[in-house]
Amino acid sequence: MQNKVRIVLVNTSHPGNIGGAARAMKNMGLADLYLVGPKHYPSDDAVSRAAGASDILENAVVVDTLEEALADCQLVIGTSARERNIPWPLVDPRQAADLVFDEGLVTAFVFGREDRGLTNEELQRCNYHVHIPSVETFSSLNLGAAVQVIAYELRMKSLLMKDAPVVASKWDVPAANVEQIDYLLEHLEKVLVQTEFLDPNMPMQVMTRFRRLFQRSRLDQQELGMLRGMLTSMEKQMND
């Protein structure tokens, strides 16, 4: 199951933190690292801090955007320490590990910038937010430590499940991935503007709430195809 989990680091400033994250991953049996627009990489500092996990760094995938890093993922969990204007499903690290093993999907854990974390827009691309319950008086963890906490919970869950009977997948059709959900939302927005349900000059939080709805619903690819087909039918009716 852990080979379905990727760690995604967004705009990491210090390359040593990338090395620290790689070491934390290897300690706990994770290997799939994606780097979104790192400030300085490759770097000797990253290799030094990796302390034997240089293979993780050598195989890391470097991309320009978060969309690229998440495109084929079916479950996305973003780290967050802040309250949001629009409530989002929130779990702790242990609950997040449970989700990974219960769902059996290609999963990304997304970690933000050292100084300010993930933006609201980036967090809205996540199915769940995960919050590490550190003490309120000194709550900030460095990046490597945050990755270690998540990786540890995944490792513990994998050990717990080691001798458990294999359970058939709950999905009769593959779950929709991030890229497919994005296309659905683009299609929906186009139709909503055409029907004048959505005013593009005053969109409010309509599309954000639709994104939360679809991500919470855990659409499979057939269900997504049905929705895309329905939208296409509506477009044809409007254009006749």
N, C-alpha and C positions, 0 to 999 in steps of 0.2 A: 504493500500500500504506500509506503514512503517514497517509492519511485514515481508516484503520481503527484507528489508535492513539490512545488517550486518556491523558492524564496526570492522575492523581488525587492530590490533596494532602489529607491527613487532619488536621483540627484544627490548621491552621497558626496559630501564635501571632502572628507579626509580619507585617503586611500587606506590608512591603517584600520579604519572601521570596516572596510570591505574585507580585509584580511581577518579581522576578529570575527566577523560574521561567518566567513568560510570555515574557520576553525571550529566555531560552535556547531555548524552544520555537520562537519565530519565527525565530531565527537558523538553525535546522536544519529548517525547513519543517513543523513540527507546529502544529496549531491547536486541538485539542480538549482543553479544560481543564475538569476537574471539581473542585469544592471541597467537601469534606465538613466541615460545621460549622466554618468558619473563625472565629477569635476576633474579628477586626475586619475587616469587609468589607461594602460597598465602602470604599475608603480612598484618599486622595490619595497616601499613601506608596506604595501599590501602583502607582498610575499613574506616579509619579515614577521608581520603580525599573524599570518596564517599558521606559522609554526608547524609545518608538516602537512598542511592542507592545500599545498600549491596546486594539486590536481583539480581541486574545486575551482580555483582561479583560472587555470588553463582552459577549463571547459565552460567557463561562464559565458553566457550569451549577453552581448552588449547591444542595446537598442536605443533608439532616439526617443521613443514615446511609451507611455504606459499602455496605450492601446496595443502596441506591438507585443509587449510582454504578456498581455492577458488574452490575446485573441483566441487561442484554442482552449482556454481554461473554462471549466464548467461550474466552479465554485471559487469565489474570491473573498478573502477575509483580510480586511485592512486594519492596521493598528491605529488606535485613536485614544487620546487622553483628554479630549474636549467634548463638551456637550454641543449638540448640533441644533440648528433651528428646526429642522425636520427630523423627528426621532427615527432612528434606524435600528434594526435588530442588533442587539448587543450581547456578546458572550465573553466569558473569561477564557484564559488559555486552555483549561481542562475541557471546558465545553466545546471549544474550537476543535480540539483533538478528537472528541467524540463525533463531531460533525464529519470530519474527514473520513473516519473509518465507517460511520453509519451510511454515508452517501456513496462512498467508493468512486468519487469523481476526480478528474484532473483539477487540482486545487492550487491556488496561489495564495501565499501570505505576503502582504504588501507592507513594507516599512518605509516611512517617509524620511524627510531631511532631518539632520541632526538638530537643527535650530528651531524648526517649526512644524515638523511632521508632514502629514499629507494635507493637501488643500481640500476644501469642501467638494469641489468637482471630482477629485480623485477618490475621495471617500464614497461618493455617490455611485461609483463604479463597482462597489463591493456589495456582495450579498449580506455580509455581516461585518460588524466592527468588533474587534477584540480589544479589551482593556485589561492591562496587567495591573492588579490591585496593589500597587506599592503604597507606602505610607504617604498621607497627604502633605506632611511637612517637608518631605524630600522625595518627590514622586518621579523625578526624571531619571530614566535609565539610559546608559549609552547604547549605541546601536547593537554592538556585539552581545551585550547582556540581554537585550530584548529578544534578539534572535535565539539566544541560548534558552530562554524561558519557554518560548514556543516549541523549539526543537526538543527540549526535554519532555514536555507534555506529549508530544507525538511519539517519542521513544517509549515512554511509559505505557502509552496506550497500545503500541505495537507489541510490547512484551506481554501485556495483559491478554491480548488477542492471539498470541502465538499458538496456543493449544486449543483455541476455540474452534468449533466446527465451522466449515466454510458455508456461508449463507449466500444463496442465490441473489443476484442483483435485483433491487426493487424496480429497476428501470426496464420496461419491455422495449422501449425505444431509447436511443442515446439521449442524454440531456443536452439541451441547447447550450452552446458555448457563448462566450462574451461577444465575439464578433457577430454572431447571428442575432443576439439580443440587440446589439447596436443598430444593425440594419433594420430590424423590426421597429425600433423607436424612431429612426429616421423616416421610415415609410409612414408610420402612424402620424408623426408630426406633419408631414406633407399633406395627408388626407384631412387632418383636423384643421389645418389652415384653409384648405379648399372648401370645407363645409362651414367655415367661419365659426367653428367651435373654439378655435384658438386664435387669438389676436397676436401675430408675431411681434407687434410693437409693445404689447403688454402681456408677455407670456406667463407672468407670475411664477408659480412653482409647478405648473401643470405637468410638464414633461418630467420633472424630477420625481413627482409623485407617481407618474406612470412607470418610470424606471424602477422605483422602489416596489411597486405592485408586481411587475413582471419578474423581478429578481427574487422576491419573496415567494412567488407562485411556483418557482422551479420548473419552468416549462421544459418539455421534451421537444425534440426536433419535429415530430409530427404535429404537436399542438401549435408550435411556432409557425409551421407551414400553413396550418388552417387559418391562423390569424392573418398571415401575409396574403393568403388567397382571398379572404374576406375583404381586406383593404383594397386589393386589386379589383375585385368585383364592384366595390363602391366607386372607385375611380372611373371604371367603364360606364357605370350608370350616370355619373355626373358629366361625362364627356360626350354621351350620346345626344 
